C-alpha cells in the first residue's frame, strides 16, 4: 500500500530504493553509498532487480518530483548521471546472467526463435499479464512457448499498449502516478518478456510480482480519485475494497490447493494448458518417485512425441527403464539426452550407472569423469565414482571419492553408507560403524545402514548389539533375506 504526504510520498519499497529516497531528500553521500551497496546485495539475491535504476528514475518523476524544476533538462541530466553506478551494476549482472544461461544451454538461439517472433510474442504477453492482473484464473506453473506469434494478436497487443501509453503521457501533469505506474509495469517486465528467451516458457506468473506493483500504483491512486467526486464515494471505495479482498482471497485459496505436491501441481498445469511437455515430464518424474513406473513412462513417451529433442524426458525415461533393470534400453535414451544437451551432467552420471550395471566399467568411469569435469562439486557423481571403484574391489580408491561427496553434502546417506562399507572392507571397522550410525541419525529406517551396522558390530565382537540391528531390519522389512541370514549366523555363533 502507498500513502501520499507532502512534500514527498512515503512508499513501501525495497531497502535500496528506500535508502535512495533518503538520499533524494538530503543528498547525503552516506545514503547514496548505502543505496548502491543495498542494490548490489539485491542483485546477488535476484537478478530481476536489474530494472531498479529505471524505477528510481520513475520515482524521481513521481512521487519525489525531482523533475519539477525550471532547469528541467539540466536536472534530468544530473538525475541520470547519479544513476550511472546503478546502471553499471545492472549491466554487469545482466551480462553474467546471460553468459551463465548460455553455458547451461538454456538460452534459445535466434535461429530457433527469430527476433520478430519474440517481439510479437512480447506484445501479446504484456496484454496477457495485464489480463491476469485483473482475472488470475487458469494459472499454471509452466506455460509452454507456442513458438509463433499470430500477427493479429501481436498487432492488437501493440495497439492496446500504444493507446494506454499515449493516454498515460497525456495525463502526466494531472495524474502523474498513471504514467509512473504504467512505465513501471512495462519497464520491469523487459528482462523476462522473452526478447532474450531463457528456457521454453511463454511467460511465468512468478515474473509478475514486481511489474504488478506499477499497476497497483495506478489502481491505488486512480480509483480513489475516480470516486472522490461521487456523493457516496467513500462508501463505494470501502465496498470495492471489501469485494476485492473477498475475490482475490477466494482466488488465492483456490490456487493454493494445487501446490499440495508435485503430482497435483503438474496435473493442474495439464488441465489449464495444451501441449505442456514440461508439465508432462515433471508429472512423470513425480510418479516415478512414487514407484508408479509404468504410469510415469506413459507421460515420458507423450513428452517425446510432442518434443523429441527434450533431453530431460530422455533422461527420465532412462531412469524408469533402469528401475526395471532394462539397462541396455536405458543406455540408448541417455545417449539421446546427451545428443541434445552435451553438458547435461545428470545424464552423464546416470548413463555411468547404467553402464556399470552392464559391466562396462571403463566407459562408465569416462562419463563420471566428464560429469565431474563440468561440475566438480557434484556429490552424486563423486559417490557413484566411489561406488564404481568399490564394484571392482578398489576400496582404497573408492574411499576418497565418498569423502569428496560428503565434503559437498555432509548429510548424504548413500555416500555415508558406501563410505562405511568400503572402510569395513579395508579393515577400518570402527570408523565404518561411525558412518553407519551417521546414516541412521539422518534416516532411522534405512535398512541397508541397519544391516551394515549389524555386520560391523558383529566383526567387532559386539554380538548382542549386532543382533538388535538385524532384528530392527526385519521389523521394517520382514522379507530381508540378508538380515535373516546374518541373524541366523549370530544365533549359531553365540550358541557355541
C-alpha positions in Angstrom: 0.0 0.0 0.0 1.1 3.6 -0.6 0.0 6.8 1.0 0.5 10.4 -0.1 2.0 13.1 2.0 3.8 16.4 1.3 6.4 17.2 0.0 7.3 13.5 -0.6 5.3 10.3 -0.8 6.1 7.6 1.7 6.3 4.3 -0.1 6.8 0.7 1.0 9.8 -0.1 -1.2 12.8 -2.4 -1.3 15.7 -1.3 1.0 17.9 0.1 -1.7 15.0 2.2 -3.1 14.0 3.3 0.5 17.6 4.5 1.2 17.5 6.2 -2.2 14.5 8.2 -1.0 16.5 9.4 2.0 19.3 10.4 -0.4 16.9 12.3 -2.6 15.8 14.3 0.4 19.2 15.2 1.9 21.8 14.5 -0.8 23.9 12.6 1.7 26.8 10.6 0.3 26.3 8.1 3.1 22.8 7.4 2.0 23.8 7.2 -1.7 26.6 4.7 -0.9 24.2 2.7 1.3 21.6 2.6 -1.5 24.3 1.4 -4.0 25.5 -1.3 -1.7 22.0 -2.4 -0.9 21.3 -2.6 -4.7 24.5 -4.8 -5.2 23.3 -7.1 -2.4 19.8 -7.3 -4.0 21.3 -8.2 -7.4 23.2 -11.0 -5.8 19.9 -12.4 -4.5 17.7 -11.7 -7.5 18.9 -10.6 -11.0 15.4 -9.4 -11.7 16.4 -6.2 -9.8 18.4 -5.0 -12.9 15.4 -2.7 -13.6 15.7 -0.8 -10.3 17.8 2.1 -11.8 14.9 2.6 -14.3 12.4 2.5 -11.4 14.5 5.1 -9.4 14.2 7.5 -12.4 10.5 7.0 -12.4 10.4 7.7 -8.7 12.3 10.9 -9.4 9.4 11.9 -11.7 6.8 10.9 -9.2 6.3 10.9 -6.2 9.6 12.6 -5.4 9.0 15.2 -8.2 12.7 15.9 -8.6 12.0 16.7 -12.3 9.6 19.6 -11.3 12.2 22.4 -11.6 12.7 25.2 -14.0 16.0 23.8 -15.2 14.2 20.6 -16.2 16.8 19.4 -18.8 19.8 20.1 -16.6 18.1 18.4 -13.7 17.2 15.3 -15.7 20.8 15.0 -16.9 22.0 15.1 -13.2 19.5 12.5 -12.2 20.7 10.2 -15.0 24.3 10.7 -14.1 23.8 9.9 -10.4 22.2 6.6 -11.6 25.2 5.6 -13.7 26.8 3.3 -11.0 23.4 1.6 -10.6 23.1 1.1 -14.4 26.7 -0.2 -14.4 25.9 -2.8 -11.8 22.8 -3.8 -13.6 24.7 -4.2 -16.9 27.4 -6.3 -15.2 24.8 -8.7 -13.6 22.8 -8.9 -16.9 26.0 -9.9 -18.8 26.9 -12.6 -16.2 23.3 -13.9 -16.2 23.2 -14.2 -20.0 26.6 -15.8 -20.0 25.6 -18.3 -17.4 22.4 -19.2 -19.2 24.3 -19.8 -22.4 26.8 -22.0 -20.5 23.8 -24.1 -19.2 22.4 -24.3 -22.7 19.1 -22.8 -21.7 19.2 -19.6 -23.8 17.2 -20.1 -27.1 19.1 -19.1 -30.2 17.7 -16.6 -32.8 17.8 -19.3 -35.4 15.4 -21.4 -33.3 13.1 -18.4 -32.3 13.5 -15.4 -34.6 13.6 -11.9 -33.2 10.4 -10.8 -34.9 8.5 -13.7 -33.4 9.9 -12.8 -30.0 8.9 -9.2 -30.3 5.4 -10.2 -31.4 5.0 -12.6 -28.6 6.3 -10.0 -26.1 3.4 -7.6 -27.1 1.0 -10.5 -26.6 2.5 -11.3 -23.2 2.1 -7.8 -22.0 -1.6 -8.0 -22.6 -1.9 -11.5 -21.1 -0.1 -10.4 -17.9 -2.4 -7.3 -17.8 -5.4 -9.6 -18.1 -4.2 -11.9 -15.3 -3.7 -8.9 -13.1 -7.5 -8.5 -13.0 -8.5 -12.1 -13.7 -6.0 -14.5 -12.2 -7.7 -17.7 -13.3 -6.4 -20.8 -15.1 -2.8 -20.3 -13.7 -0.1 -22.8 -14.4 3.4 -23.4 -13.0 4.6 -23.5 -16.6 3.2 -22.1 -19.8 4.8 -23.7 -22.9 6.0 -21.3 -25.6 3.8 -21.5 -28.8 6.9 -20.8 -31.0 4.6 -18.5 -33.0 3.1 -15.0 -32.6 -0.2 -14.7 -34.6 0.1 -11.4 -36.5 -3.4 -10.1 -35.5 -2.7 -10.8 -31.8 0.7 -9.0 -31.9 -0.8 -6.0 -33.7 -3.8 -5.8 -31.3 -1.4 -6.0 -28.4 0.8 -3.3 -29.8 -2.2 -1.0 -30.4 -3.5 -1.5 -26.9 -0.1 -0.8 -25.3 0.4 2.2 -27.5 -3.0 3.7 -26.7 -2.5 3.2 -22.9 1.0 4.7 -23.1 -0.3 7.8 -25.0 -3.1 8.2 -22.5 -0.7 8.0 -19.6 1.6 10.5 -21.2 -1.3 12.9 -21.9 -2.3 12.7 -18.2 1.2 13.1 -16.8 0.6 16.6 -15.4 -2.8 16.0 -13.7 -2.3 12.3 -12.9 1.5 11.6 -12.9 1.0 8.3 -11.0 -0.6 6.8 -14.1 2.5 7.4 -16.2 4.8 6.3 -13.4 2.9 3.1 -12.7 2.3 2.2 -16.3 6.0 2.7 -17.3 7.0 0.7 -14.1 4.8 -2.2 -15.4 6.2 -2.0 -19.0 9.9 -1.5 -17.9 10.3 -4.1 -15.2 8.9 -6.8 -17.4 11.5 -6.2 -20.1 14.2 -8.6 -18.8 11.7 -11.5 -18.7 9.3 -10.6 -21.6 11.0 -13.0 -23.9 13.2 -10.8 -26.2 16.1 -12.8 -24.6 14.5 -16.2 -24.4 15.8 -18.2 -21.4 14.1 -21.5 -21.3 10.9 -22.5 -23.1 8.3 -20.8 -21.0 5.9 -18.4 -22.8 5.6 -16.4 -19.6 5.6 -17.1 -15.9 3.3 -15.9 -13.1 6.4 -15.5 -10.8 7.8 -12.9 -13.1 4.8 -10.5 -12.5 5.1 -9.6 -8.8 7.5 -6.7 -9.4 5.8 -5.3 -12.6 2.4 -5.6 -11.0 3.5 -3.0 -8.3 3.2 -0.4 -11.1 -0.3 -1.4 -11.8 -1.2 -1.4 -8.1 0.1 2.2 -8.0 -2.3 3.1 -10.8 -5.2 1.5 -9.1 -4.3 2.7 -5.5 -4.2 6.3 -6.6 -6.6 6.3 -9.6 -9.7 4.6 -8.1 -9.9 7.0 -5.0 -9.5 10.0 -7.4 -12.2 8.5 -9.7 -14.8 8.0 -6.9 -13.9 11.1 -4.9 -16.4 13.4 -6.7 -19.3 11.0 -6.1 -21.8 11.6 -3.3 -21.1 8.2 -1.6 -17.5 7.9 -2.8 -16.0 6.8 0.5 -18.7 4.1 0.9 -18.1 2.9 -2.7 -14.4 2.8 -2.1 -14.9 0.7 1.1 -17.3 -1.6 -0.7 -14.9 -2.0 -3.6 -12.0 -2.8 -1.2 -14.1 -5.5 0.6 -15.2 -7.1 -2.7 -11.6 -7.1 -4.0 -10.4 -8.7 -0.8 -13.0 -11.4 -0.9 -12.5 -12.0 -4.7 -8.7 -12.2 -4.6 -8.7 -14.1 -1.3 -11.0 -16.7 -2.8 -8.8 -17.0 -5.9 -5.7 -17.4 -3.7 -7.4 -20.1 -1.6 -8.4 -21.9 -4.8 -5.0 -21.7 -6.3 -3.1 -22.8 -3.2 -4.7 -26.2 -3.2 -2.8 -27.1 -6.4 0.6 -26.6 -4.7 0.0 -29.5 -2.3 2.5 -31.7 -4.1 4.2 -32.2 -7.4 1.6 -34.6 -8.7 -1.2 -32.1 -8.1 0.7 -29.1 -9.3 1.6 -30.5 -12.7 -1.7 -32.2 -13.2 -3.3 -28.8 -12.8 -0.9 -27.4 -15.3 -2.0 -30.0 -17.8 -5.6 -29.0 -17.2 -5.0 -25.3 -17.9 -2.6 -25.5 -20.8 -2.2 -27.5 -24.0 0.9 -29.4 -25.2 2.7 -28.7 -22.0 5.7 -31.0 -22.3 7.4 -29.7 -19.1 4.3 -30.5 -17.0 4.1 -33.9 -18.6 7.7 -34.6 -17.9 7.6 -33.3 -14.3 4.4 -35.2 -13.6 6.1 -38.4 -14.9 9.1 -37.7 -12.6 6.7 -37.3 -9.6 5.0 -40.6 -10.4 8.4 -42.3 -10.9 9.5 -41.1 -7.4 6.4 -42.8 -6.0 7.3 -46.0 -7.8 4.5 -45.8 -10.4 6.9 -46.6 -13.2 4.5 -47.6 -15.9 2.4 -44.5 -15.5 5.5 -42.4 -15.5 6.7 -43.9 -18.7 3.4 -43.1 -20.4 4.0 -39.4 -19.7 7.6 -39.5 -20.8 6.6 -41.1 -24.1 4.0 -38.3 -24.6 6.7 -35.7 -23.9 9.0 -37.3 -26.6 6.1 -37.3 -29.0 5.5 -33.6 -28.5 9.1 -32.6 -28.2 11.6 -35.3 -29.3 14.6 -33.1 -28.6 13.7 -32.6 -24.9 16.8 -34.1 -23.1 15.1 -34.2 -19.6 12.4 -36.6 -20.9 15.1 -38.8 -22.4 16.9 -38.8 -19.0 13.8 -39.6 -17.1 12.8 -42.4 -19.4 16.2 -44.0 -18.8 15.6 -43.8 -15.0 12.3 -45.6 -15.5 13.9 -48.3 -17.7 16.8 -48.7 -15.2 14.2 -49.1 -12.4 13.1 -52.3 -14.2 16.6 -53.5 -14.9 16.4 -52.6 -18.7 19.9 -51.0 -18.7 20.7 -51.6 -22.4 17.5 -49.7 -23.4 18.2 -47.1 -20.9 21.7 -46.5 -22.4 20.1 -45.6 -25.7 17.9 -42.9 -24.2 20.9 -41.5 -22.2 22.8 -41.1 -25.4 19.9 -39.2 -26.9 19.7 -36.9 -23.9 23.4 -36.1 -24.4 23.0 -35.6 -28.1 20.6 -32.8 -27.4 22.5 -31.4 -24.5 26.2 -32.2 -24.3 26.8 -30.6 -20.9 23.9 -32.5 -19.2 25.9 -33.7 -16.2 22.9 -35.7 -14.7 22.7 -37.7 -17.9 26.4 -38.5 -17.8 26.0 -39.6 -14.2 23.0 -41.7 -14.8 24.5 -43.3 -18.0 27.5 -44.2 -16.0 25.3 -46.2 -13.6 23.6 -48.0 -16.4 27.0 -48.9 -18.0 28.2 -50.1 -14.6 25.3 -52.5 -14.3 26.2 -53.8 -17.8 29.7 -54.4 -16.5 31.2 -51.7 -18.8 33.2 -50.0 -16.1 35.7 -48.2 -18.2 33.0 -46.4 -20.2 31.1 -45.7 -17.0 34.2 -44.1 -15.5 34.6 -41.9 -18.6 31.1 -40.5 -18.2 31.6 -39.8 -14.5 34.9 -38.0 -15.2 33.1 -35.9 -17.8 30.3 -35.1 -15.3 32.9 -34.0 -12.7 34.9 -32.1 -15.3 31.8 -30.0 -16.0 30.6 -29.9 -12.4 33.4 -30.6 -9.9 31.1 -30.1 -6.9 28.6 -32.7 -8.0 28.2 -35.0 -4.9 26.2 -37.7 -6.7 28.9 -38.2 -9.3 31.6 -38.4 -6.7 29.5 -41.0 -4.8 29.0 -43.0 -8.0 32.6 -42.9 -8.9 33.4 -44.3 -5.5 30.7 -47.0 -6.0 32.3 -47.9 -9.3 35.7 -48.4 -7.7 34.0 -50.4 -4.9 32.3 -52.7 -7.5 35.8 -53.5 -8.8 37.1 -54.2 -5.3 39.3 -51.0 -5.3 38.1 -49.7 -1.9 41.2 -47.7 -1.3 40.4 -45.6 -4.3 36.7 -45.5 -3.5 37.1 -44.0 0.0 38.4 -40.6 -1.2 35.6 -40.3 -3.7 33.0 -40.9 -1.0 34.7 -38.4 1.2 34.6 -35.8 -1.6 30.9 -36.4 -2.0 30.4 -35.8 1.7 32.6 -32.6 1.6 30.0 -31.1 -0.7 26.9 -32.7 1.0 27.6 -33.7 4.6 24.1 -35.3 5.1 24.3 -37.6 2.1 23.1 -41.1 3.3 24.2 -43.1 0.3 27.7 -41.7 0.4 27.9 -42.3 4.2 26.7 -45.9 3.7 29.1 -46.6 0.9 32.0 -45.0 2.7 31.2 -47.2 5.7 31.1 -50.3 3.5 34.5 -49.5 1.9 36.1 -48.7 5.3 34.9 -52.1 6.6 36.4 -53.8 3.6 39.7 -52.1 4.3 39.6 -53.4 7.9 38.7 -50.0 9.4 35.6 -51.4 11.1 35.3 -48.9 14.0 35.3 -46.0 11.5 32.8 -47.8 9.4 30.5 -48.2 12.4 30.5 -44.4 13.0 29.5 -43.8 9.4 26.6 -46.3 9.6 25.4 -44.6 12.8 25.6 -41.2 11.0 23.3 -42.6 8.3 20.8 -43.8 10.9 20.8 -40.4 12.6 19.6 -39.0 9.3 17.4 -41.9 8.1 16.5 -44.1 11.1 14.7 -46.7 8.9 17.5 -47.2 6.4 17.6 -51.0 6.3 20.9 -51.0 4.3 22.6 -49.0 7.0 21.0 -51.1 9.8 22.2 -54.3 8.2 25.7 -52.9 7.6 25.9 -51.6 11.1 24.9 -55.1 12.4 27.7 -56.6 10.3 30.3 -54.1 11.6 29.2 -54.7 15.2 29.5 -58.4 14.7 33.0 -58.0 13.3 33.9 -56.0 16.5 32.6 -58.9 18.6 29.5 -56.9 19.8 27.1 -59.7 19.1 24.1 -58.5 21.1 24.2 -55.1 19.6 24.5 -56.7 16.1 21.5 -58.9 16.8 19.4 -55.9 17.7 20.3 -54.2 14.3 19.3 -57.3 12.3 16.0 -57.6 14.3 15.3 -54.0 13.6 15.8 -54.6 9.8 13.3 -57.5 9.9 10.8 -55.3 11.7 10.9 -52.8 8.9 11.3 -55.4 6.1 10.3 -58.9 7.2 11.5 -60.3 3.8 15.0 -59.0 4.0 17.0 -62.2 3.2 20.5 -61.0 4.1 19.3 -59.8 7.6 17.7 -63.2 8.1 21.0 -65.0 7.2 23.0 -62.6 9.4 20.7 -63.1 12.4 20.9 -66.9 12.0 24.7 -66.7 11.8 24.8 -64.7 15.1 22.5 -67.2 16.8 24.8 -70.1 15.6 27.9 -68.3 16.8 26.5 -67.4 20.2 25.3 -71.0 20.9 28.8 -72.4 20.5 
